[in-house]
Amino acid sequence: MPAPSKTPGTDNRPGRLLAIVLAAQFMALLDVFIVNVAVPTIGAELHASGAELQLVVAGYAITYSVLLITGARLGDLLGHRRVYLAGLALFTAASLACGLAQGTGELIAFRLIQGAGSAVMIPQVLSLIQRNFTGEARGRALGLYAAVLATGAAAGQVVGGILVSADLFGTGWRPVFLVNVPVGLVLLALGARVLPRDDARAPERAHRLDLPGLVLLGAAVSLLTVPLVLGQEKDWPLWSWLSLTAAAVTFALFCAYESRLARRGGTPLIAPRVLRHPGMGLAVFRIMAVMAVNGGFLFALTLHVQGGLGFSALRAGLTFAPTAVVFGLVGLTWRGWPASWQRALIPAGFALAAVSVAGVGLALRDGHGAGFWLYVAFAGVGTGLALGFSPTLTRALATVRPEDAADASGLLATVTQLGQLIGVAMFGTLFLNRLESLGAPGAYTSSDALLVCMFALAATAATGAVSGLVRRRR
């Protein structure tokens, strides 16, 4: 593969370029999972309520999911290098602010900004790989990209546990955010030198930004998320129900506006023709279900093992690691499994996830945190979620028309984040509500709340299995 052409002041060696963009991808992915392990410590130090802790976790996903497609289009409009560096700078600054936050409100606000930085930065990673690698080199680069995605979750759990347990200089949970600052500054310095200069962009491409659609989608997500998170704590006041109703209305307006914009020849945030593509609606449902189970599982289990069972942050991170490692391994290897298995992988994955999630709840129901079957269940959760997610995503993208590939990728990436957000909001609320109704906190009451939550998560995974079987019979 010929190296990209040199431009003044830029070191265009492709290996260095790949290392820089993948390091940023890894850092942003790490930040999604590293916070889970720190949640109980954050709650204790900042005296945060359960709802506030949900927003600390979900705040990142709110802005990331809403702004992701717009971030991709900003790269097309302004240049991938320029937008990548801007997003990295915003993410790094927000990480510093998160690490220095003195209250829960500040931390939630800075998490929202951190998610916005990721939404601007991350879409440029694939674009820079596509623009600077060809042939076999591109295949190797995409393989490394997949490996980063596969290992980020496991690393986040373990690194988060190490940093919180180390309590560096008495800073408690703050290093889970502050660790991004030196890494981000180094990547900014190297990126300014290594990333190739952007081509000039034509001003007529500005119409590709769908700002009204962005506002409507952001409003709908916020109106849905806030009452789901705060409603339980406030005993479901009238405003929470009004907000949920307004979310449905706003989302309907968003769909109507997007359809009208597409008919006029514009470029909507989510192209209706992509949603109408055969199998895309089912893929959206499956990915939403997988990620909702994943988000709710990690959030509720973190609160249980650290709050109910008294695990240290490091032990909690190591407890979750088997699920994340198996998820990554299955995601990387399922294509090589026997051809006769391929058609059944997705429904079987959902079914395995349902059984395994319920198994985790049953293994922990007695208020203890050990046992061989618990780790078997953890491995089953990782395997099942990987089989529900990876084949669904790959097959959905493989069947769309080439001209719709970018929109389909953006749609499914957005759905992935929205699923995580809904999982934390819905199942986190269920766990906290059950825990509150049981009275005095403790290992047994926490186990009871967890069991209810795990059964609800299992039912959600089971819907994915049923949807796959129904689809196959048509």
Secondary structure, DSSP 8 states (H G I E B T S, - for coil): ------BTTB---HHHHHHHHHHHHHHHHHHHHHHHHHHHHHHHHHT--HHHHHHHHHHHHHHHHHHHHHHHHHHHHH-HHHHHHHHHHHHHHHHHHHHH--SHHHHHHHHHHHHHHHHHHTHHHHHHHHHH--HHHHHHHHHHHHHHHHHHHHHHHHHHHHHHHHTGGG-TTTHHHHTHHHHHHHHHHHHHHHS-------GGGGGG--HHHHHHHHHHHHHHHHHHHHTTTTT--HHHHHHHHHHHHHHHHHHHHHHHHHHTT---SS-HHHHTSTTHHHHHHHHHHHHHHHHHHHHHHHIIIIIIS---HHHHHHHHHHHHHHHHHHHHHGGGS-HHHHTTHHHHHHHHHHHHHHHHHHHTTTS----HHHHHHHHHHHHHHHHHHHHHHHHHHHHS-GGGHHHHHHHHHHHHHHHHHHHHHHHHHHHHHHHHHT-S-SHHHHHHHHHHHHHHHHHHHHHHHHHHHHHHH-
